[in-house]
């Protein structure tokens, strides 16, 4: 370990609280399974470095580099003329190297950065602007070659064939914090248009087609929710299951009390077998596929408020996770082996945010880190710095965004130790 890295870890010990030292994380084939981790601040200020969303792997296939954005500010939402730099972070040294720029980014979802599953060492996929439209770009980091696609990416399939896409102009009109500045809604007067919704885009040809419309979603909801007749529906999130056979998405409106009202839906890739799996009005917020059928989500279960819940797509019944230790709204994401659930939690009184790890086999929860978030605006509101945990490909590390001691937004990594015995 070099001198600068030792100094960095020493500095972090003063402001980062780790989980129980006796805990270890299970290695493949091992019978012991309690976690311990060391937390590393990977990038440095004064500029801000962050990835922006959870459940997406920022590491390349070799694990040598991570994707992230660089911004000179974090005190306001980005405007249309304020691009961010997309760059690579050396996993050992933390050195940031810019490779391109994008005008389509925000602090919550970044630019929906992905390594191209077909070229996970040399090509990245990200959103960008083309006038007042949001498109996506496949960028070769070695040659600088760009291939532009006509629609934005909201999710990329694991096999690299498809992207799920939504219209960010509509998202921006209705909830700008998760959209991009300078975008246009093609249906500003329509509460649930039949020509907008979730699109499936071929990443090779760029051809895209609407697979689930907002009108279809409304048709499923109107009998139980006549109040939605004039409410403007939109979607913010969509995710493929692990074998890319089905996907989930959220459909949202603003309620009369000014709060988000949301339902979760799943469908096949052609839009068939559309199901409402979490009822509209249950305030579903965050989620991940555990495998092809099981889903974790945070929502209001039986009046308890936000809790972490595991359920099976297409089946009745919900499993309340954590025994009271996961009764909050967190950005929940499964490890590659499906056993561990990483999530995050804010504490407004202490002005801290925690990274937690839950073992679904032993039903044990461990706090890996609790970090100072400096100001309330970084815990809630448009400028918040959610941890947005993201697993490494091997499941031995978790990348997350957090503030450093100087208050700049930086990439952090929880290195999880594996031990047998």
C-alpha positions as CSV (number, residue, x, y, z in Angstrom):
1,X,0.0,0.0,0.0
2,X,1.5,3.4,-1.0
3,X,1.9,6.3,1.4
4,X,-1.0,8.3,0.0
5,X,-3.4,5.3,0.3
6,X,-2.4,4.8,4.0
7,X,-2.9,8.5,4.7
8,X,-6.4,8.3,3.0
9,X,-7.5,5.3,5.1
10,X,-6.2,7.0,8.2
11,X,-8.2,10.1,7.4
12,X,-11.3,8.1,6.8
13,X,-11.1,6.3,10.1
14,X,-11.9,9.7,11.7
15,X,-15.2,10.1,9.9
16,X,-16.4,6.7,8.8
17,X,-18.0,4.2,11.2
18,X,-17.6,0.6,10.1
19,X,-19.8,-2.3,11.0
20,X,-19.0,-4.9,13.7
21,X,-15.3,-6.0,13.4
22,X,-16.2,-9.6,14.1
23,X,-18.3,-9.9,11.0
24,X,-17.1,-11.5,7.7
25,X,-18.7,-12.0,4.3
26,X,-19.3,-15.5,3.0
27,X,-16.9,-16.7,0.3
28,X,-18.2,-18.9,-2.5
29,X,-18.6,-22.4,-1.0
30,X,-17.9,-21.2,2.5
31,X,-20.0,-21.9,5.6
32,X,-19.3,-18.6,7.4
33,X,-21.1,-15.6,6.2
34,X,-20.9,-12.5,8.4
35,X,-19.5,-9.3,6.7
36,X,-16.7,-7.0,7.4
37,X,-15.5,-4.2,5.1
38,X,-13.0,-1.4,4.7
39,X,-14.3,1.8,3.2
40,X,-12.2,3.7,0.7
41,X,-12.7,7.1,-0.7
42,X,-11.6,6.5,-4.3
43,X,-11.8,9.9,-6.0
44,X,-10.5,13.3,-4.9
45,X,-11.9,16.9,-5.0
46,X,-12.1,19.7,-5.6
47,X,-14.3,18.6,-8.5
48,X,-17.2,16.3,-7.7
49,X,-17.1,12.6,-8.9
50,X,-20.1,10.3,-8.8
51,X,-21.9,7.6,-10.8
52,X,-25.4,8.5,-10.0
53,X,-27.6,5.4,-9.8
54,X,-27.9,2.1,-8.1
55,X,-28.0,-1.5,-9.3
56,X,-25.7,-0.9,-12.3
57,X,-22.1,-2.1,-12.2
58,X,-19.6,0.8,-12.7
59,X,-16.5,-1.6,-13.0
60,X,-15.3,-2.8,-16.4
61,X,-15.0,-6.5,-16.9
62,X,-11.4,-6.6,-15.7
63,X,-12.2,-4.6,-12.5
64,X,-9.4,-2.2,-13.3
65,X,-11.5,0.9,-14.0
66,X,-14.8,2.4,-12.9
67,X,-17.1,4.8,-14.8
68,X,-18.2,8.1,-13.3
69,X,-19.1,11.7,-14.0
70,X,-17.2,14.8,-13.0
71,X,-18.8,18.1,-12.3
72,X,-17.5,21.5,-11.0
73,X,-20.6,22.1,-9.0
74,X,-23.3,20.4,-6.8
75,X,-25.2,23.4,-5.6
76,X,-27.9,23.4,-8.3
77,X,-29.5,21.2,-10.9
78,X,-27.5,21.2,-14.1
79,X,-28.8,23.4,-16.9
80,X,-28.8,22.6,-20.6
81,X,-25.4,24.4,-21.1
82,X,-23.7,22.7,-18.2
83,X,-22.2,19.4,-19.4
84,X,-20.5,16.8,-17.2
85,X,-17.3,15.0,-18.1
86,X,-17.6,11.2,-18.4
87,X,-14.4,9.5,-17.3
88,X,-12.6,6.4,-16.0
89,X,-11.4,6.0,-12.5
90,X,-8.4,3.8,-11.8
91,X,-9.5,1.2,-9.2
92,X,-6.1,1.2,-7.5
93,X,-5.0,4.8,-7.6
94,X,-8.3,6.7,-7.8
95,X,-7.0,8.7,-10.8
96,X,-9.8,10.2,-12.9
97,X,-9.3,10.5,-16.7
98,X,-12.0,12.2,-18.8
99,X,-12.9,10.5,-22.1
100,X,-16.0,12.4,-23.3
101,X,-18.8,14.8,-22.2
102,X,-22.6,14.7,-21.9
103,X,-25.3,17.3,-21.6
104,X,-27.9,14.8,-20.3
105,X,-27.2,14.2,-16.7
106,X,-28.4,14.8,-13.2
107,X,-27.3,14.0,-9.6
108,X,-29.7,11.2,-9.0
109,X,-29.3,9.0,-12.2
110,X,-26.2,10.5,-13.7
111,X,-26.2,9.9,-17.4
112,X,-27.4,6.3,-17.0
113,X,-23.8,5.1,-17.6
114,X,-23.3,1.5,-18.6
115,X,-20.4,-0.6,-19.9
116,X,-21.6,-2.1,-23.1
117,X,-22.2,-5.8,-22.2
118,X,-20.9,-6.8,-25.7
119,X,-17.7,-4.8,-25.2
120,X,-17.3,-4.4,-21.4
121,X,-13.7,-3.2,-21.7
122,X,-13.8,-0.7,-24.5
123,X,-17.4,0.7,-25.0
124,X,-19.7,2.7,-22.8
125,X,-23.3,3.6,-23.2
126,X,-24.7,6.9,-21.9
127,X,-27.4,9.5,-22.5
128,X,-26.8,12.8,-24.3
129,X,-28.7,15.7,-25.9
130,X,-29.6,16.2,-29.5
131,X,-31.3,19.6,-29.5
132,X,-34.3,19.2,-27.2
133,X,-34.3,15.5,-27.6
134,X,-32.5,13.0,-25.4
135,X,-30.6,10.3,-27.3
136,X,-28.0,7.7,-26.3
137,X,-24.4,7.1,-27.4
138,X,-22.3,4.1,-27.6
139,X,-18.7,5.4,-27.2
140,X,-15.5,3.6,-27.8
141,X,-13.0,4.8,-25.2
142,X,-10.0,3.8,-27.2
143,X,-10.9,5.3,-30.6
144,X,-13.3,8.0,-29.6
145,X,-15.8,6.7,-32.1
146,X,-19.5,7.5,-31.3
147,X,-22.5,5.6,-32.5
148,X,-25.7,7.6,-31.8
149,X,-29.0,6.0,-31.1
150,X,-32.3,7.8,-31.5
151,X,-33.7,7.3,-28.0
152,X,-32.3,7.5,-24.4
153,X,-31.5,4.4,-22.4
154,X,-33.2,3.8,-19.1
155,X,-31.9,0.3,-18.7
156,X,-29.6,-2.0,-20.7
157,X,-30.2,-5.7,-21.1
158,X,-27.6,-8.0,-19.6
159,X,-27.0,-9.6,-23.1
160,X,-26.4,-6.2,-24.7
161,X,-29.2,-6.5,-27.2
162,X,-31.8,-4.1,-26.0
163,X,-32.5,-1.0,-23.9
164,X,-35.6,0.1,-22.2
165,X,-36.4,3.7,-22.9
166,X,-38.7,6.4,-21.7
167,X,-39.3,10.0,-22.8
168,X,-37.3,12.2,-20.6
169,X,-39.1,15.3,-21.8
170,X,-42.2,14.0,-20.1
171,X,-40.2,13.0,-17.0
172,X,-38.7,16.5,-16.9
173,X,-42.0,18.3,-17.1
174,X,-43.4,16.2,-14.3
175,X,-40.4,15.6,-12.0
176,X,-37.2,17.4,-13.1
177,X,-34.9,16.0,-10.5
178,X,-34.6,12.7,-12.4
179,X,-34.6,14.1,-15.9
180,X,-32.4,16.4,-18.0
181,X,-32.6,20.1,-18.6
182,X,-33.7,21.4,-22.0
183,X,-36.0,18.5,-22.9
184,X,-39.5,18.5,-24.5
185,X,-42.6,16.5,-23.7
186,X,-44.3,15.6,-27.0
187,X,-47.7,15.2,-25.2
188,X,-47.8,18.0,-22.6
189,X,-51.6,18.1,-22.6
190,X,-52.3,14.4,-22.5
191,X,-52.7,12.8,-19.0
192,X,-52.0,9.2,-20.3
193,X,-51.0,9.3,-24.0
194,X,-51.3,6.1,-26.1
195,X,-48.1,7.0,-28.1
196,X,-45.8,7.3,-25.1
197,X,-44.7,5.0,-22.3
198,X,-42.0,2.3,-22.2
199,X,-40.1,1.7,-25.4
200,X,-37.8,-1.2,-26.4
201,X,-34.8,-0.2,-28.5
202,X,-32.5,-2.5,-30.4
203,X,-28.9,-1.4,-29.5
204,X,-27.6,-2.7,-32.8
205,X,-30.0,-1.1,-35.2
206,X,-31.5,1.7,-33.1
207,X,-35.0,0.7,-34.0
208,X,-37.4,1.3,-31.1
209,X,-41.1,0.5,-30.6
210,X,-43.6,1.3,-27.9
211,X,-44.3,-1.8,-25.9
212,X,-46.4,-0.5,-23.0
213,X,-48.3,2.8,-23.3
214,X,-49.5,5.1,-20.5
215,X,-53.0,4.5,-21.9
216,X,-52.6,0.8,-21.2
217,X,-51.5,1.5,-17.7
218,X,-54.5,3.8,-17.1
219,X,-56.9,1.2,-18.5
220,X,-55.6,-1.2,-15.8
221,X,-56.1,1.3,-13.1
222,X,-59.2,3.3,-13.9
223,X,-61.7,0.9,-12.4
224,X,-60.1,1.2,-8.9
225,X,-58.8,4.7,-9.4
226,X,-61.3,7.0,-11.2
227,X,-59.4,10.0,-9.8
228,X,-56.7,9.3,-12.4
229,X,-58.8,10.4,-15.3
230,X,-57.1,13.8,-15.4
231,X,-53.8,12.9,-13.7
232,X,-50.7,12.9,-15.8
233,X,-49.0,9.5,-15.7
234,X,-45.2,9.1,-16.2
235,X,-42.5,6.6,-15.6
236,X,-39.1,7.1,-14.1
237,X,-37.5,3.7,-13.8
238,X,-37.3,0.4,-15.7
239,X,-35.2,-2.7,-15.1
240,X,-34.7,-6.0,-17.0
241,X,-34.8,-9.3,-15.0
242,X,-31.6,-11.3,-15.0
243,X,-32.2,-13.3,-18.1
244,X,-33.8,-10.4,-20.0
245,X,-37.2,-12.1,-20.4
246,X,-39.3,-9.6,-18.4
247,X,-38.9,-6.1,-17.0
248,X,-40.4,-4.0,-14.3
249,X,-41.3,-0.3,-14.3
250,X,-43.0,2.3,-12.1
251,X,-46.0,4.3,-13.2
252,X,-46.4,7.6,-11.2
253,X,-48.6,10.6,-10.7
254,X,-48.7,13.4,-8.2
255,X,-51.3,12.9,-5.5
256,X,-53.7,15.6,-4.1
257,X,-51.4,16.0,-1.1
258,X,-48.4,16.8,-3.3
259,X,-46.8,13.4,-2.7
260,X,-45.9,10.8,-5.3
261,X,-48.4,8.0,-6.0
262,X,-46.9,5.0,-7.7
263,X,-47.6,1.4,-8.8
264,X,-45.2,-1.2,-10.1
265,X,-45.8,-3.2,-13.2
266,X,-44.0,-6.1,-15.0
267,X,-44.3,-7.3,-18.6
268,X,-42.6,-9.5,-21.2
269,X,-40.2,-7.7,-23.6
270,X,-43.0,-7.4,-26.2
271,X,-45.3,-5.8,-23.7
272,X,-47.5,-8.8,-23.3
273,X,-48.6,-10.3,-19.9
274,X,-48.7,-6.8,-18.3
275,X,-49.2,-7.2,-14.6
276,X,-49.6,-4.8,-11.7
277,X,-47.4,-6.4,-9.0
278,X,-47.5,-3.6,-6.4
279,X,-50.8,-1.7,-6.3
280,X,-50.9,1.9,-7.2
281,X,-51.0,4.0,-4.1
282,X,-48.6,1.9,-2.0
283,X,-45.8,4.4,-2.5
284,X,-43.4,1.9,-4.1
285,X,-40.0,3.6,-4.5
286,X,-36.9,1.4,-5.0
287,X,-36.4,-2.1,-6.2
288,X,-34.3,-4.8,-7.8
289,X,-34.7,-8.2,-9.5
290,X,-33.1,-11.0,-7.3
291,X,-33.4,-13.4,-10.2
292,X,-35.9,-13.9,-13.1
293,X,-39.0,-14.0,-10.8
294,X,-38.2,-12.5,-7.4
295,X,-38.2,-8.8,-6.8
296,X,-37.3,-6.7,-3.8
297,X,-39.0,-3.3,-3.4
298,X,-39.6,-0.6,-0.8
299,X,-43.2,0.4,-0.3
300,X,-46.0,0.9,2.3
301,X,-46.9,-2.6,3.3
302,X,-50.1,-2.8,5.5
303,X,-49.8,0.7,6.7
304,X,-46.3,0.2,8.1
305,X,-44.7,2.9,6.0
306,X,-41.8,2.2,3.7
307,X,-40.3,-1.3,4.3
308,X,-38.2,-3.7,2.3
309,X,-40.3,-6.5,0.8
310,X,-39.5,-9.6,-1.3
311,X,-42.1,-11.1,-3.6
312,X,-42.5,-13.2,-6.7
313,X,-43.6,-11.7,-10.0
314,X,-47.1,-13.0,-10.8
315,X,-47.8,-14.6,-7.4
316,X,-49.6,-13.4,-4.4
317,X,-47.9,-12.8,-1.1
318,X,-45.2,-10.5,0.2
319,X,-42.3,-11.3,2.6
320,X,-41.4,-8.4,4.9
321,X,-37.6,-8.4,5.2
322,X,-35.4,-7.5,8.1
323,X,-37.6,-8.0,11.2
324,X,-37.8,-4.2,11.7
325,X,-34.2,-3.5,10.8
326,X,-35.1,-2.6,7.2
327,X,-38.2,-0.6,7.8
328,X,-37.2,2.4,5.7
329,X,-36.9,3.4,2.1
330,X,-33.5,2.5,0.7
331,X,-31.8,1.9,-2.6
332,X,-31.8,-1.9,-2.5
333,X,-29.8,-4.1,-4.8
334,X,-28.8,-7.8,-4.8
335,X,-25.3,-9.2,-4.9
336,X,-24.5,-11.4,-8.0
337,X,-25.0,-14.6,-5.9
338,X,-28.5,-13.3,-4.9
339,X,-27.8,-13.8,-1.1
340,X,-26.9,-10.3,0.0
341,X,-29.0,-7.2,-0.2
342,X,-27.2,-3.8,-0.1
343,X,-29.2,-0.8,0.8
344,X,-28.8,2.7,2.3
345,X,-30.6,4.8,4.9
346,X,-30.5,8.5,5.9
347,X,-30.7,9.8,9.4
348,X,-31.9,13.4,9.4
349,X,-31.2,14.0,13.1
350,X,-27.6,12.9,12.9
351,X,-27.1,14.2,9.3
352,X,-25.6,10.8,8.4
353,X,-26.3,8.1,5.8
354,X,-25.6,4.5,6.3
355,X,-24.6,1.6,4.0
356,X,-26.2,-1.7,5.2
357,X,-25.9,-5.3,4.1
358,X,-28.7,-7.8,4.8
359,X,-28.1,-11.6,4.6
360,X,-31.3,-13.2,3.3
361,X,-30.2,-16.6,4.4
362,X,-29.4,-15.8,8.1
363,X,-31.8,-12.8,8.2
364,X,-29.0,-10.7,9.7
365,X,-28.4,-7.0,9.0
366,X,-24.9,-5.3,9.3
367,X,-24.1,-1.6,9.0
368,X,-21.0,-1.3,6.9
369,X,-20.5,2.4,7.2
370,X,-22.2,5.6,8.6
371,X,-21.0,8.8,6.9
372,X,-21.4,12.5,7.7
373,X,-23.6,14.2,5.1
374,X,-22.8,17.7,6.3
375,X,-26.1,19.4,5.4
376,X,-29.8,18.5,5.3
377,X,-29.9,19.4,1.5
378,X,-27.6,16.4,0.9
379,X,-29.9,14.0,2.7
380,X,-33.2,15.1,1.0
381,X,-34.4,17.3,-1.8
382,X,-33.1,17.8,-5.4
383,X,-29.4,18.0,-4.4
384,X,-29.4,15.0,-2.1
385,X,-26.4,12.6,-2.3
386,X,-27.9,9.1,-2.0
387,X,-25.4,6.3,-1.7
388,X,-27.0,4.4,-4.6
389,X,-25.0,1.2,-3.9
390,X,-23.6,-0.8,-6.8
391,X,-22.1,-4.2,-6.6
392,X,-18.8,-5.2,-8.3
393,X,-19.0,-8.1,-10.9
394,X,-17.5,-10.5,-8.4
395,X,-19.6,-9.4,-5.4
396,X,-16.6,-8.5,-3.3
397,X,-17.1,-4.7,-3.3
398,X,-19.8,-2.1,-3.3
399,X,-19.4,1.3,-5.0
400,X,-21.4,4.3,-3.6
401,X,-21.5,8.1,-3.9
402,X,-20.9,10.1,-0.7
403,X,-19.4,13.3,0.6
404,X,-15.8,13.5,1.6
405,X,-14.6,15.5,4.7
406,X,-14.5,18.7,2.6
407,X,-18.1,18.2,1.5
408,X,-17.4,17.3,-2.1
409,X,-19.3,14.4,-3.8
410,X,-16.9,11.5,-4.4
411,X,-16.9,7.8,-5.4
412,X,-16.4,5.5,-2.4
413,X,-15.9,1.7,-2.3
414,X,-16.7,-0.8,0.5
415,X,-14.2,-3.6,0.1
416,X,-15.8,-6.8,1.5
417,X,-13.5,-9.4,2.9
418,X,-14.2,-13.1,2.3
419,X,-13.2,-15.7,4.8
420,X,-13.9,-19.4,5.4
421,X,-14.0,-21.4,8.5
